[in-house]
Amino acid sequence: MKKSEKTINEIRKLITSLTDEDFEELQEMAEEQANYVHPLKMATAQRIREAGEYNKKVIPVLKELRDIFIQGKPE
């Protein structure tokens, strides 16, 4: 098996191991990041909020990828 095939297989295993509860926790974390405020560390707060907004976009894509992997999994 090629290195790239092994990498894809490892990614598939990791993503398919995620549960709906994991995604709920990730969504809560992303919301907290997106709403983070610190009056004395504005640059840090901005970076954390941007990470939260990014994570909020990535989470549904990961969930969709997980579902695709599960549907395509040989029986």
ChimeraX attribute file (.defattr): number of C-alpha atoms within 10 A of each C-alpha:
attribute: neighborCount
match mode: 1-to-1
recipient: residues
	/A:1	5
	/A:2	6
	/A:3	8
	/A:4	9
	/A:5	10
	/A:6	11
	/A:7	11
	/A:8	11
	/A:9	12
	/A:10	12
	/A:11	13
	/A:12	17
	/A:13	14
	/A:14	11
	/A:15	17
	/A:16	18
	/A:17	11
	/A:18	13
	/A:19	12
	/A:20	9
	/A:21	9
	/A:22	11
	/A:23	15
	/A:24	12
	/A:25	12
	/A:26	16
	/A:27	19
	/A:28	14
	/A:29	15
	/A:30	24
	/A:31	16
	/A:32	14
	/A:33	22
	/A:34	21
	/A:35	15
	/A:36	17
	/A:37	15
	/A:38	10
	/A:39	7
	/A:40	8
	/A:41	9
	/A:42	12
	/A:43	11
	/A:44	13
	/A:45	18
	/A:46	17
	/A:47	14
	/A:48	19
	/A:49	20
	/A:50	17
	/A:51	15
	/A:52	23
	/A:53	16
	/A:54	14
	/A:55	19
	/A:56	19
	/A:57	13
	/A:58	14
	/A:59	16
	/A:60	13
	/A:61	12
	/A:62	15
	/A:63	17
	/A:64	12
	/A:65	15
	/A:66	21
	/A:67	14
	/A:68	13
	/A:69	15
	/A:70	15
	/A:71	10
	/A:72	9
	/A:73	10
	/A:74	6
	/A:75	4
